[in-house]
Amino acid sequence: MTEIVELLAHHHATDRNLRNGQGLTPLLCAVKNHGVIEEESQCLVNNKPTIRALLKAEADPKVRSFDTF
């Protein structure tokens, strides 16, 4: 997963802070899902490499979700 994120995040046309339908950026999604139990495999989700890749690609950690006031 991290390899795909790195590839896409470093492409010049990629908006690293584009929000999904729930108002979350890729970085917010990675943080929100870090440390949860993946339903199908029952494994703990480790998104640290993905979070690091997004930050290295200059995803903005200050962008808030739509539901944060």
PyMOL Python script that loads the backbone (N, CA, C, O; Angstrom):
from pymol import cmd

cmd.read_pdbstr("""\
ATOM      1  N   MET A   1       0.819  -1.196   0.000  1.00  0.00           N
ATOM      2  CA  MET A   1       0.000   0.000   0.000  1.00  0.00           C
ATOM      3  C   MET A   1       0.862   1.258   0.000  1.00  0.00           C
ATOM      4  O   MET A   1       0.595   2.199  -0.747  1.00  0.00           O
ATOM      5  N   THR A   2       1.883   1.272   0.830  1.00  0.00           N
ATOM      6  CA  THR A   2       2.727   2.456   0.935  1.00  0.00           C
ATOM      7  C   THR A   2       3.407   2.773  -0.390  1.00  0.00           C
ATOM      8  O   THR A   2       3.575   3.944  -0.731  1.00  0.00           O
ATOM      9  N   GLU A   3       3.798   1.752  -1.137  1.00  0.00           N
ATOM     10  CA  GLU A   3       4.455   1.975  -2.422  1.00  0.00           C
ATOM     11  C   GLU A   3       3.519   2.702  -3.397  1.00  0.00           C
ATOM     12  O   GLU A   3       3.956   3.574  -4.148  1.00  0.00           O
ATOM     13  N   ILE A   4       2.257   2.345  -3.381  1.00  0.00           N
ATOM     14  CA  ILE A   4       1.269   3.000  -4.250  1.00  0.00           C
ATOM     15  C   ILE A   4       1.084   4.451  -3.825  1.00  0.00           C
ATOM     16  O   ILE A   4       1.022   5.348  -4.665  1.00  0.00           O
ATOM     17  N   VAL A   5       0.999   4.674  -2.527  1.00  0.00           N
ATOM     18  CA  VAL A   5       0.848   6.038  -2.004  1.00  0.00           C
ATOM     19  C   VAL A   5       2.055   6.882  -2.400  1.00  0.00           C
ATOM     20  O   VAL A   5       1.899   8.025  -2.831  1.00  0.00           O
ATOM     21  N   GLU A   6       3.245   6.331  -2.258  1.00  0.00           N
ATOM     22  CA  GLU A   6       4.455   7.073  -2.635  1.00  0.00           C
ATOM     23  C   GLU A   6       4.441   7.437  -4.112  1.00  0.00           C
ATOM     24  O   GLU A   6       4.747   8.572  -4.477  1.00  0.00           O
ATOM     25  N   LEU A   7       4.093   6.497  -4.947  1.00  0.00           N
ATOM     26  CA  LEU A   7       4.054   6.730  -6.389  1.00  0.00           C
ATOM     27  C   LEU A   7       3.053   7.826  -6.741  1.00  0.00           C
ATOM     28  O   LEU A   7       3.381   8.754  -7.479  1.00  0.00           O
ATOM     29  N   LEU A   8       1.847   7.723  -6.221  1.00  0.00           N
ATOM     30  CA  LEU A   8       0.817   8.714  -6.516  1.00  0.00           C
ATOM     31  C   LEU A   8       1.118  10.074  -5.895  1.00  0.00           C
ATOM     32  O   LEU A   8       0.908  11.109  -6.527  1.00  0.00           O
ATOM     33  N   ALA A   9       1.602  10.072  -4.680  1.00  0.00           N
ATOM     34  CA  ALA A   9       1.843  11.329  -3.965  1.00  0.00           C
ATOM     35  C   ALA A   9       2.949  12.155  -4.604  1.00  0.00           C
ATOM     36  O   ALA A   9       2.947  13.380  -4.480  1.00  0.00           O
ATOM     37  N   HIS A  10       3.888  11.518  -5.279  1.00  0.00           N
ATOM     38  CA  HIS A  10       4.988  12.255  -5.889  1.00  0.00           C
ATOM     39  C   HIS A  10       4.718  12.659  -7.335  1.00  0.00           C
ATOM     40  O   HIS A  10       5.555  13.303  -7.966  1.00  0.00           O
ATOM     41  N   HIS A  11       3.567  12.290  -7.855  1.00  0.00           N
ATOM     42  CA  HIS A  11       3.187  12.722  -9.205  1.00  0.00           C
ATOM     43  C   HIS A  11       2.773  14.188  -9.134  1.00  0.00           C
ATOM     44  O   HIS A  11       2.038  14.578  -8.227  1.00  0.00           O
ATOM     45  N   HIS A  12       3.230  14.997 -10.070  1.00  0.00           N
ATOM     46  CA  HIS A  12       3.004  16.449 -10.003  1.00  0.00           C
ATOM     47  C   HIS A  12       1.527  16.854 -10.025  1.00  0.00           C
ATOM     48  O   HIS A  12       1.175  17.911  -9.501  1.00  0.00           O
ATOM     49  N   ALA A  13       0.669  16.039 -10.616  1.00  0.00           N
ATOM     50  CA  ALA A  13      -0.746  16.407 -10.721  1.00  0.00           C
ATOM     51  C   ALA A  13      -1.589  15.933  -9.536  1.00  0.00           C
ATOM     52  O   ALA A  13      -2.790  16.198  -9.490  1.00  0.00           O
ATOM     53  N   THR A  14      -0.983  15.248  -8.596  1.00  0.00           N
ATOM     54  CA  THR A  14      -1.727  14.707  -7.462  1.00  0.00           C
ATOM     55  C   THR A  14      -1.989  15.780  -6.413  1.00  0.00           C
ATOM     56  O   THR A  14      -1.074  16.478  -5.975  1.00  0.00           O
ATOM     57  N   ASP A  15      -3.252  15.898  -6.020  1.00  0.00           N
ATOM     58  CA  ASP A  15      -3.622  16.792  -4.916  1.00  0.00           C
ATOM     59  C   ASP A  15      -3.542  15.967  -3.633  1.00  0.00           C
ATOM     60  O   ASP A  15      -4.425  15.156  -3.356  1.00  0.00           O
ATOM     61  N   ARG A  16      -2.496  16.172  -2.864  1.00  0.00           N
ATOM     62  CA  ARG A  16      -2.261  15.375  -1.662  1.00  0.00           C
ATOM     63  C   ARG A  16      -3.263  15.677  -0.553  1.00  0.00           C
ATOM     64  O   ARG A  16      -3.340  14.943   0.432  1.00  0.00           O
ATOM     65  N   ASN A  17      -4.023  16.744  -0.708  1.00  0.00           N
ATOM     66  CA  ASN A  17      -4.990  17.143   0.318  1.00  0.00           C
ATOM     67  C   ASN A  17      -6.431  17.084  -0.180  1.00  0.00           C
ATOM     68  O   ASN A  17      -7.324  17.689   0.414  1.00  0.00           O
ATOM     69  N   LEU A  18      -6.653  16.358  -1.264  1.00  0.00           N
ATOM     70  CA  LEU A  18      -7.999  16.208  -1.808  1.00  0.00           C
ATOM     71  C   LEU A  18      -8.860  15.442  -0.810  1.00  0.00           C
ATOM     72  O   LEU A  18      -8.443  14.414  -0.278  1.00  0.00           O
ATOM     73  N   ARG A  19     -10.044  15.942  -0.565  1.00  0.00           N
ATOM     74  CA  ARG A  19     -10.943  15.308   0.410  1.00  0.00           C
ATOM     75  C   ARG A  19     -11.851  14.287  -0.269  1.00  0.00           C
ATOM     76  O   ARG A  19     -12.251  14.456  -1.421  1.00  0.00           O
ATOM     77  N   ASN A  20     -12.161  13.238   0.461  1.00  0.00           N
ATOM     78  CA  ASN A  20     -13.108  12.244  -0.035  1.00  0.00           C
ATOM     79  C   ASN A  20     -14.531  12.684   0.308  1.00  0.00           C
ATOM     80  O   ASN A  20     -14.724  13.798   0.796  1.00  0.00           O
ATOM     81  N   GLY A  21     -15.505  11.853   0.070  1.00  0.00           N
ATOM     82  CA  GLY A  21     -16.903  12.181   0.328  1.00  0.00           C
ATOM     83  C   GLY A  21     -17.214  12.419   1.789  1.00  0.00           C
ATOM     84  O   GLY A  21     -18.239  13.020   2.115  1.00  0.00           O
ATOM     85  N   GLN A  22     -16.348  11.960   2.671  1.00  0.00           N
ATOM     86  CA  GLN A  22     -16.537  12.171   4.107  1.00  0.00           C
ATOM     87  C   GLN A  22     -15.735  13.367   4.611  1.00  0.00           C
ATOM     88  O   GLN A  22     -15.717  13.653   5.808  1.00  0.00           O
ATOM     89  N   GLY A  23     -15.069  14.067   3.680  1.00  0.00           N
ATOM     90  CA  GLY A  23     -14.300  15.242   4.067  1.00  0.00           C
ATOM     91  C   GLY A  23     -12.913  14.946   4.593  1.00  0.00           C
ATOM     92  O   GLY A  23     -12.290  15.808   5.214  1.00  0.00           O
ATOM     93  N   LEU A  24     -12.414  13.732   4.356  1.00  0.00           N
ATOM     94  CA  LEU A  24     -11.108  13.334   4.861  1.00  0.00           C
ATOM     95  C   LEU A  24     -10.060  13.336   3.751  1.00  0.00           C
ATOM     96  O   LEU A  24     -10.327  12.892   2.635  1.00  0.00           O
ATOM     97  N   THR A  25      -8.874  13.838   4.065  1.00  0.00           N
ATOM     98  CA  THR A  25      -7.745  13.769   3.147  1.00  0.00           C
ATOM     99  C   THR A  25      -7.104  12.388   3.277  1.00  0.00           C
ATOM    100  O   THR A  25      -7.414  11.655   4.217  1.00  0.00           O
ATOM    101  N   PRO A  26      -6.214  12.021   2.347  1.00  0.00           N
ATOM    102  CA  PRO A  26      -5.521  10.732   2.497  1.00  0.00           C
ATOM    103  C   PRO A  26      -4.783  10.618   3.835  1.00  0.00           C
ATOM    104  O   PRO A  26      -4.769   9.555   4.456  1.00  0.00           O
ATOM    105  N   LEU A  27      -4.177  11.715   4.266  1.00  0.00           N
ATOM    106  CA  LEU A  27      -3.463  11.694   5.547  1.00  0.00           C
ATOM    107  C   LEU A  27      -4.430  11.444   6.713  1.00  0.00           C
ATOM    108  O   LEU A  27      -4.143  10.636   7.596  1.00  0.00           O
ATOM    109  N   LEU A  28      -5.555  12.128   6.711  1.00  0.00           N
ATOM    110  CA  LEU A  28      -6.542  11.924   7.779  1.00  0.00           C
ATOM    111  C   LEU A  28      -7.078  10.496   7.768  1.00  0.00           C
ATOM    112  O   LEU A  28      -7.290   9.905   8.827  1.00  0.00           O
ATOM    113  N   CYS A  29      -7.300   9.938   6.578  1.00  0.00           N
ATOM    114  CA  CYS A  29      -7.767   8.544   6.478  1.00  0.00           C
ATOM    115  C   CYS A  29      -6.737   7.590   7.067  1.00  0.00           C
ATOM    116  O   CYS A  29      -7.079   6.670   7.810  1.00  0.00           O
ATOM    117  N   ALA A  30      -5.468   7.818   6.725  1.00  0.00           N
ATOM    118  CA  ALA A  30      -4.411   6.941   7.230  1.00  0.00           C
ATOM    119  C   ALA A  30      -4.310   7.021   8.753  1.00  0.00           C
ATOM    120  O   ALA A  30      -4.146   5.998   9.418  1.00  0.00           O
ATOM    121  N   VAL A  31      -4.406   8.222   9.301  1.00  0.00           N
ATOM    122  CA  VAL A  31      -4.330   8.395  10.749  1.00  0.00           C
ATOM    123  C   VAL A  31      -5.554   7.780  11.424  1.00  0.00           C
ATOM    124  O   VAL A  31      -5.436   7.089  12.436  1.00  0.00           O
ATOM    125  N   LYS A  32      -6.723   8.039  10.856  1.00  0.00           N
ATOM    126  CA  LYS A  32      -7.966   7.534  11.450  1.00  0.00           C
ATOM    127  C   LYS A  32      -7.993   6.006  11.507  1.00  0.00           C
ATOM    128  O   LYS A  32      -8.529   5.428  12.452  1.00  0.00           O
ATOM    129  N   ASN A  33      -7.417   5.357  10.497  1.00  0.00           N
ATOM    130  CA  ASN A  33      -7.463   3.893  10.425  1.00  0.00           C
ATOM    131  C   ASN A  33      -6.240   3.214  11.024  1.00  0.00           C
ATOM    132  O   ASN A  33      -6.166   1.985  11.038  1.00  0.00           O
ATOM    133  N   HIS A  34      -5.282   3.987  11.519  1.00  0.00           N
ATOM    134  CA  HIS A  34      -4.094   3.395  12.133  1.00  0.00           C
ATOM    135  C   HIS A  34      -4.465   2.787  13.483  1.00  0.00           C
ATOM    136  O   HIS A  34      -5.133   3.415  14.305  1.00  0.00           O
ATOM    137  N   GLY A  35      -4.022   1.565  13.689  1.00  0.00           N
ATOM    138  CA  GLY A  35      -4.228   0.921  14.985  1.00  0.00           C
ATOM    139  C   GLY A  35      -5.569   0.239  15.161  1.00  0.00           C
ATOM    140  O   GLY A  35      -5.857  -0.263  16.247  1.00  0.00           O
ATOM    141  N   VAL A  36      -6.399   0.203  14.128  1.00  0.00           N
ATOM    142  CA  VAL A  36      -7.680  -0.502  14.231  1.00  0.00           C
ATOM    143  C   VAL A  36      -7.494  -1.945  13.778  1.00  0.00           C
ATOM    144  O   VAL A  36      -6.499  -2.277  13.133  1.00  0.00           O
ATOM    145  N   ILE A  37      -8.433  -2.780  14.109  1.00  0.00           N
ATOM    146  CA  ILE A  37      -8.405  -4.177  13.688  1.00  0.00           C
ATOM    147  C   ILE A  37      -9.096  -4.273  12.332  1.00  0.00           C
ATOM    148  O   ILE A  37     -10.257  -3.891  12.186  1.00  0.00           O
ATOM    149  N   GLU A  38      -8.362  -4.793  11.334  1.00  0.00           N
ATOM    150  CA  GLU A  38      -8.924  -4.992  10.003  1.00  0.00           C
ATOM    151  C   GLU A  38      -9.943  -6.116  10.095  1.00  0.00           C
ATOM    152  O   GLU A  38      -9.643  -7.203  10.588  1.00  0.00           O
ATOM    153  N   GLU A  39     -11.142  -5.847   9.619  1.00  0.00           N
ATOM    154  CA  GLU A  39     -12.270  -6.745   9.821  1.00  0.00           C
ATOM    155  C   GLU A  39     -12.045  -8.149   9.264  1.00  0.00           C
ATOM    156  O   GLU A  39     -12.270  -9.139   9.960  1.00  0.00           O
ATOM    157  N   GLU A  40     -11.602  -8.233   8.016  1.00  0.00           N
ATOM    158  CA  GLU A  40     -11.479  -9.538   7.371  1.00  0.00           C
ATOM    159  C   GLU A  40     -10.333 -10.380   7.939  1.00  0.00           C
ATOM    160  O   GLU A  40     -10.517 -11.562   8.232  1.00  0.00           O
ATOM    161  N   SER A  41      -9.163  -9.780   8.093  1.00  0.00           N
ATOM    162  CA  SER A  41      -7.993 -10.545   8.538  1.00  0.00           C
ATOM    163  C   SER A  41      -7.829 -10.564  10.056  1.00  0.00           C
ATOM    164  O   SER A  41      -7.088 -11.389  10.592  1.00  0.00           O
ATOM    165  N   GLN A  42      -8.518  -9.656  10.750  1.00  0.00           N
ATOM    166  CA  GLN A  42      -8.396  -9.512  12.200  1.00  0.00           C
ATOM    167  C   GLN A  42      -6.987  -9.104  12.623  1.00  0.00           C
ATOM    168  O   GLN A  42      -6.557  -9.382  13.742  1.00  0.00           O
ATOM    169  N   CYS A  43      -6.278  -8.442  11.713  1.00  0.00           N
ATOM    170  CA  CYS A  43      -4.931  -7.948  12.002  1.00  0.00           C
ATOM    171  C   CYS A  43      -4.980  -6.462  12.330  1.00  0.00           C
ATOM    172  O   CYS A  43      -5.848  -5.727  11.857  1.00  0.00           O
ATOM    173  N   LEU A  44      -4.039  -6.049  13.139  1.00  0.00           N
ATOM    174  CA  LEU A  44      -3.901  -4.644  13.496  1.00  0.00           C
ATOM    175  C   LEU A  44      -3.365  -3.862  12.297  1.00  0.00           C
ATOM    176  O   LEU A  44      -2.379  -4.277  11.687  1.00  0.00           O
ATOM    177  N   VAL A  45      -3.986  -2.753  11.952  1.00  0.00           N
ATOM    178  CA  VAL A  45      -3.569  -1.926  10.822  1.00  0.00           C
ATOM    179  C   VAL A  45      -2.430  -1.018  11.266  1.00  0.00           C
ATOM    180  O   VAL A  45      -2.562  -0.269  12.234  1.00  0.00           O
ATOM    181  N   ASN A  46      -1.310  -1.090  10.552  1.00  0.00           N
ATOM    182  CA  ASN A  46      -0.157  -0.246  10.824  1.00  0.00           C
ATOM    183  C   ASN A  46       0.015   0.705   9.637  1.00  0.00           C
ATOM    184  O   ASN A  46       0.563   0.318   8.604  1.00  0.00           O
ATOM    185  N   ASN A  47      -0.444   1.925   9.782  1.00  0.00           N
ATOM    186  CA  ASN A  47      -0.348   2.910   8.706  1.00  0.00           C
ATOM    187  C   ASN A  47       0.836   3.859   8.872  1.00  0.00           C
ATOM    188  O   ASN A  47       0.925   4.848   8.145  1.00  0.00           O
ATOM    189  N   LYS A  48       1.740   3.589   9.798  1.00  0.00           N
ATOM    190  CA  LYS A  48       2.874   4.493  10.003  1.00  0.00           C
ATOM    191  C   LYS A  48       3.674   4.732   8.723  1.00  0.00           C
ATOM    192  O   LYS A  48       4.004   5.883   8.437  1.00  0.00           O
ATOM    193  N   PRO A  49       4.005   3.692   7.932  1.00  0.00           N
ATOM    194  CA  PRO A  49       4.754   3.946   6.697  1.00  0.00           C
ATOM    195  C   PRO A  49       3.971   4.818   5.704  1.00  0.00           C
ATOM    196  O   PRO A  49       4.555   5.658   5.020  1.00  0.00           O
ATOM    197  N   THR A  50       2.681   4.621   5.631  1.00  0.00           N
ATOM    198  CA  THR A  50       1.842   5.420   4.730  1.00  0.00           C
ATOM    199  C   THR A  50       1.765   6.861   5.225  1.00  0.00           C
ATOM    200  O   THR A  50       1.854   7.795   4.428  1.00  0.00           O
ATOM    201  N   ILE A  51       1.604   7.043   6.505  1.00  0.00           N
ATOM    202  CA  ILE A  51       1.557   8.389   7.089  1.00  0.00           C
ATOM    203  C   ILE A  51       2.877   9.110   6.821  1.00  0.00           C
ATOM    204  O   ILE A  51       2.880  10.278   6.429  1.00  0.00           O
ATOM    205  N   ARG A  52       3.978   8.428   7.028  1.00  0.00           N
ATOM    206  CA  ARG A  52       5.300   9.032   6.760  1.00  0.00           C
ATOM    207  C   ARG A  52       5.455   9.400   5.288  1.00  0.00           C
ATOM    208  O   ARG A  52       5.978  10.465   4.961  1.00  0.00           O
ATOM    209  N   ALA A  53       4.999   8.519   4.403  1.00  0.00           N
ATOM    210  CA  ALA A  53       5.101   8.779   2.957  1.00  0.00           C
ATOM    211  C   ALA A  53       4.280  10.003   2.569  1.00  0.00           C
ATOM    212  O   ALA A  53       4.733  10.825   1.772  1.00  0.00           O
ATOM    213  N   LEU A  54       3.089  10.129   3.121  1.00  0.00           N
ATOM    214  CA  LEU A  54       2.246  11.291   2.809  1.00  0.00           C
ATOM    215  C   LEU A  54       2.869  12.583   3.338  1.00  0.00           C
ATOM    216  O   LEU A  54       2.849  13.604   2.651  1.00  0.00           O
ATOM    217  N   LEU A  55       3.410  12.547   4.529  1.00  0.00           N
ATOM    218  CA  LEU A  55       4.056  13.734   5.083  1.00  0.00           C
ATOM    219  C   LEU A  55       5.306  14.105   4.284  1.00  0.00           C
ATOM    220  O   LEU A  55       5.572  15.284   4.050  1.00  0.00           O
ATOM    221  N   LYS A  56       6.059  13.107   3.874  1.00  0.00           N
ATOM    222  CA  LYS A  56       7.250  13.350   3.054  1.00  0.00           C
ATOM    223  C   LYS A  56       6.868  13.975   1.707  1.00  0.00           C
ATOM    224  O   LYS A  56       7.621  14.774   1.150  1.00  0.00           O
ATOM    225  N   ALA A  57       5.700  13.606   1.196  1.00  0.00           N
ATOM    226  CA  ALA A  57       5.214  14.146  -0.074  1.00  0.00           C
ATOM    227  C   ALA A  57       4.488  15.479   0.117  1.00  0.00           C
ATOM    228  O   ALA A  57       3.855  15.987  -0.809  1.00  0.00           O
ATOM    229  N   GLU A  58       4.585  16.035   1.315  1.00  0.00           N
ATOM    230  CA  GLU A  58       4.045  17.350   1.648  1.00  0.00           C
ATOM    231  C   GLU A  58       2.526  17.406   1.770  1.00  0.00           C
ATOM    232  O   GLU A  58       1.916  18.429   1.457  1.00  0.00           O
ATOM    233  N   ALA A  59       1.911  16.311   2.224  1.00  0.00           N
ATOM    234  CA  ALA A  59       0.505  16.376   2.605  1.00  0.00           C
ATOM    235  C   ALA A  59       0.424  17.305   3.808  1.00  0.00           C
ATOM    236  O   ALA A  59       1.280  17.266   4.692  1.00  0.00           O
ATOM    237  N   ASP A  60      -0.591  18.126   3.834  1.00  0.00           N
ATOM    238  CA  ASP A  60      -0.702  19.151   4.880  1.00  0.00           C
ATOM    239  C   ASP A  60      -1.346  18.573   6.146  1.00  0.00           C
ATOM    240  O   ASP A  60      -2.533  18.244   6.133  1.00  0.00           O
ATOM    241  N   PRO A  61      -0.587  18.447   7.232  1.00  0.00           N
ATOM    242  CA  PRO A  61      -1.148  17.897   8.469  1.00  0.00           C
ATOM    243  C   PRO A  61      -2.101  18.859   9.173  1.00  0.00           C
ATOM    244  O   PRO A  61      -2.757  18.475  10.141  1.00  0.00           O
ATOM    245  N   LYS A  62      -2.184  20.088   8.709  1.00  0.00           N
ATOM    246  CA  LYS A  62      -3.068  21.078   9.340  1.00  0.00           C
ATOM    247  C   LYS A  62      -4.466  21.100   8.737  1.00  0.00           C
ATOM    248  O   LYS A  62      -5.356  21.763   9.271  1.00  0.00           O
ATOM    249  N   VAL A  63      -4.674  20.383   7.629  1.00  0.00           N
ATOM    250  CA  VAL A  63      -6.001  20.332   7.011  1.00  0.00           C
ATOM    251  C   VAL A  63      -6.918  19.535   7.923  1.00  0.00           C
ATOM    252  O   VAL A  63      -6.570  18.448   8.386  1.00  0.00           O
ATOM    253  N   ARG A  64      -8.097  20.094   8.174  1.00  0.00           N
ATOM    254  CA  ARG A  64      -9.056  19.437   9.065  1.00  0.00           C
ATOM    255  C   ARG A  64     -10.175  18.797   8.259  1.00  0.00           C
ATOM    256  O   ARG A  64     -10.428  19.177   7.115  1.00  0.00           O
ATOM    257  N   SER A  65     -10.833  17.835   8.858  1.00  0.00           N
ATOM    258  CA  SER A  65     -11.988  17.215   8.201  1.00  0.00           C
ATOM    259  C   SER A  65     -13.159  18.177   8.242  1.00  0.00           C
ATOM    260  O   SER A  65     -13.149  19.140   9.008  1.00  0.00           O
ATOM    261  N   PHE A  66     -14.159  17.925   7.427  1.00  0.00           N
ATOM    262  CA  PHE A  66     -15.336  18.788   7.367  1.00  0.00           C
ATOM    263  C   PHE A  66     -16.075  18.837   8.707  1.00  0.00           C
ATOM    264  O   PHE A  66     -16.679  19.856   9.044  1.00  0.00           O
ATOM    265  N   ASP A  67     -16.030  17.743   9.470  1.00  0.00           N
ATOM    266  CA  ASP A  67     -16.800  17.697  10.723  1.00  0.00           C
ATOM    267  C   ASP A  67     -16.018  18.224  11.921  1.00  0.00           C
ATOM    268  O   ASP A  67     -16.503  18.138  13.049  1.00  0.00           O
ATOM    269  N   THR A  68     -14.820  18.769  11.706  1.00  0.00           N
ATOM    270  CA  THR A  68     -14.039  19.344  12.799  1.00  0.00           C
ATOM    271  C   THR A  68     -14.233  20.843  12.814  1.00  0.00           C
ATOM    272  O   THR A  68     -14.015  21.517  11.807  1.00  0.00           O
ATOM    273  N   PHE A  69     -14.643  21.360  13.951  1.00  0.00           N
ATOM    274  CA  PHE A  69     -14.900  22.798  14.053  1.00  0.00           C
ATOM    275  C   PHE A  69     -13.923  23.465  14.955  1.00  0.00           C
ATOM    276  O   PHE A  69     -13.995  24.678  15.154  1.00  0.00           O
TER     277      PHE A  69
END
""", "prot")
cmd.dss("prot")
cmd.show_as("cartoon", "prot")
cmd.util.cbc("prot")
cmd.orient("prot")
